[in-house]
Amino acid sequence: MSKAIVIYTSKRGSTRQYAEWIAEDLECEAVSFDDPRVKDINLYLYDCIIYGGWIRGSGIVDFDKFGKMLDRELMQRLIVFGVGMADETADNYAQVWGYSIGKLDPKNENRTILYILGGRYDPENVKGMDRFLMKIMRTVLISGSTPEAKGRANFMKDRIDNGIDMVYRDNIISLVKDARRKLQ
């Protein structure tokens, strides 16, 4: 019998929500990467391994640590999703790929699948260092934008200032289909 597992890192709940939906659709377990049991999970027992984390900068949080648990065989069973507030553009996808999966498998010889899913950001719930970093990001977006990129920069500035909620169950449809193919 084929089995799947979802392992995730979530800070404010968006990634956890996706992980729970994916686990529900695949009838498997979703486990937080922070759960002490993770280090004891035998990943070789799973035909499909799904890792999800929120996107900070252009990297998927904790994927570098999770990646240390993987070898070539396990990478071939892997689907990764990153959750953020930027739209899935080719440039964004390439950056997230490069900072995350690309560090382990630069040529994608293992055919790891990456999804970028819309997240949730509420500026009222961001405190401390995260709030400071978002202010810096906002400033950098506006100050460094070229005339061609100004519209995109203003779009992201608006999301930082006013928040956004792009967490929808439909966002996982293709991911779940890919996971089911790995389970066949």
C-alpha positions as CSV (number, residue, x, y, z in Angstrom):
1,M,0.0,0.0,0.0
2,S,1.4,3.4,-1.0
3,K,1.8,6.0,1.7
4,A,2.4,9.7,1.9
5,I,3.4,12.1,4.6
6,V,3.3,15.9,4.9
7,I,6.0,17.6,6.9
8,Y,5.7,21.4,7.3
9,T,7.0,24.5,9.0
10,S,4.4,27.2,9.8
11,K,4.7,30.5,11.6
12,R,1.3,32.1,11.4
13,G,-0.9,29.2,10.2
14,S,-1.1,29.4,6.4
15,T,1.4,26.6,5.7
16,R,-0.2,24.5,8.5
17,Q,-3.6,25.0,6.9
18,Y,-2.3,23.8,3.5
19,A,-0.5,20.8,5.1
20,E,-3.7,19.8,6.9
21,W,-5.8,20.0,3.7
22,I,-3.2,18.0,1.7
23,A,-3.1,15.4,4.5
24,E,-6.9,15.2,4.5
25,D,-7.1,14.7,0.7
26,L,-4.3,12.1,0.7
27,E,-5.6,10.4,3.9
28,C,-2.2,10.7,5.6
29,E,-0.5,12.4,8.5
30,A,0.7,16.0,8.6
31,V,3.6,16.6,11.1
32,S,5.2,19.9,12.0
33,F,8.9,19.9,11.4
34,D,9.2,21.2,15.0
35,D,7.6,18.1,16.3
36,P,10.4,16.0,18.1
37,R,9.0,12.9,16.3
38,V,10.2,14.1,12.9
39,K,13.8,13.0,13.6
40,D,12.6,9.5,14.1
41,I,10.4,9.2,11.0
42,N,11.7,6.6,8.6
43,L,11.1,8.5,5.3
44,Y,11.8,5.3,3.3
45,L,8.4,4.0,4.4
46,Y,6.7,6.7,2.2
47,D,6.2,6.7,-1.5
48,C,5.4,10.4,-1.5
49,I,7.1,12.9,0.9
50,I,5.6,16.4,0.9
51,Y,7.5,19.3,2.6
52,G,5.9,22.7,3.0
53,G,7.3,25.9,4.5
54,W,6.7,29.6,4.4
55,I,8.9,31.7,2.2
56,R,11.2,34.2,3.8
57,G,13.3,36.2,1.4
58,S,13.3,33.7,-1.5
59,G,13.9,30.5,0.5
60,I,11.6,28.0,2.1
61,V,12.1,28.1,5.8
62,D,13.7,25.0,7.3
63,F,14.0,23.3,3.9
64,D,17.8,23.4,4.3
65,K,17.5,21.4,7.6
66,F,14.9,19.0,6.1
67,G,17.1,18.5,3.1
68,K,19.8,17.0,5.3
69,M,17.4,14.1,5.9
70,L,17.2,13.3,2.1
71,D,19.3,11.3,-0.3
72,R,18.8,10.8,-4.1
73,E,16.1,8.1,-3.6
74,L,14.1,10.2,-1.2
75,M,14.4,13.3,-3.4
76,Q,12.6,11.4,-6.2
77,R,9.6,11.0,-3.9
78,L,9.6,14.6,-2.9
79,I,7.1,17.4,-3.5
80,V,7.8,20.8,-2.0
81,F,5.5,23.8,-1.5
82,G,6.4,27.3,-0.3
83,V,3.8,29.7,1.0
84,G,4.2,33.4,0.6
85,M,2.5,36.7,-0.4
86,A,4.2,37.2,-3.7
87,D,2.5,35.9,-6.8
88,E,3.8,32.9,-8.6
89,T,5.8,34.4,-11.4
90,A,8.6,32.7,-13.3
91,D,11.1,34.9,-11.6
92,N,9.7,34.2,-8.1
93,Y,9.6,30.5,-8.9
94,A,13.2,30.5,-10.1
95,Q,14.4,32.4,-7.0
96,V,12.6,30.1,-4.5
97,W,13.8,27.0,-6.5
98,G,17.4,28.3,-6.4
99,Y,17.4,29.1,-2.7
100,S,15.8,25.9,-1.7
101,I,15.7,22.8,-3.9
102,G,18.4,24.1,-6.2
103,K,21.0,23.9,-3.4
104,L,20.4,20.1,-3.1
105,D,19.7,19.3,-6.7
106,P,20.8,22.1,-9.0
107,K,20.0,20.3,-12.3
108,N,16.7,18.8,-10.9
109,E,18.0,15.3,-11.7
110,N,15.6,13.9,-9.1
111,R,12.5,15.7,-10.7
112,T,11.4,17.2,-7.4
113,I,8.2,19.2,-7.8
114,L,7.8,22.7,-6.4
115,Y,4.6,24.6,-5.8
116,I,4.3,28.2,-4.6
117,L,1.0,28.7,-2.8
118,G,-0.6,32.0,-1.8
119,G,-0.3,32.8,1.8
120,R,-1.8,35.1,4.4
121,Y,-0.3,38.3,5.8
122,D,-1.9,40.5,8.4
123,P,0.3,43.4,9.3
124,E,-1.5,43.9,12.6
125,N,-0.3,40.4,13.8
126,V,3.3,41.0,12.9
127,K,5.6,42.0,15.8
128,G,9.2,42.5,16.8
129,M,11.9,41.5,14.3
130,D,9.4,40.4,11.7
131,R,7.7,43.8,11.7
132,F,11.1,45.5,11.4
133,L,12.1,43.2,8.5
134,M,8.9,43.9,6.6
135,K,9.4,47.7,7.0
136,I,12.9,47.2,5.5
137,M,11.4,45.1,2.7
138,R,8.8,47.8,2.0
139,T,11.5,50.5,1.8
140,V,13.7,48.4,-0.5
141,L,10.8,47.7,-2.8
142,I,10.1,51.3,-3.4
143,S,13.6,52.8,-3.3
144,G,15.1,50.2,-5.7
145,S,12.3,49.9,-8.2
146,T,13.0,50.9,-11.8
147,P,10.3,52.6,-13.8
148,E,9.4,49.2,-15.3
149,A,9.2,47.5,-11.9
150,K,7.5,50.4,-10.1
151,G,4.0,49.0,-10.6
152,R,5.0,45.6,-9.2
153,A,6.8,47.2,-6.3
154,N,3.6,49.3,-5.4
155,F,1.5,46.1,-5.7
156,M,3.7,44.4,-3.1
157,K,3.9,47.6,-0.9
158,D,0.1,47.5,-0.8
159,R,0.1,43.9,0.4
160,I,2.6,44.8,3.1
161,D,0.7,47.8,4.2
162,N,-2.8,46.3,4.1
163,G,-2.3,42.6,4.3
164,I,-3.6,39.9,2.0
165,D,-5.3,36.5,2.3
166,M,-4.7,34.1,-0.6
167,V,-5.1,30.8,1.3
168,Y,-7.6,28.8,-0.6
169,R,-8.2,25.1,-0.7
170,D,-8.3,25.1,-4.5
171,N,-4.6,26.1,-4.4
172,I,-3.6,22.5,-3.6
173,I,-5.5,20.7,-6.4
174,S,-2.5,20.2,-8.7
175,L,-0.2,19.4,-5.8
176,V,-2.6,16.6,-4.6
177,K,-2.9,15.3,-8.2
178,D,0.9,15.1,-8.4
179,A,1.1,13.4,-5.1
180,R,-1.5,10.8,-6.2
181,R,0.6,10.1,-9.3
182,K,3.6,9.3,-7.0
183,L,1.4,7.0,-5.0
184,Q,0.3,4.9,-7.9
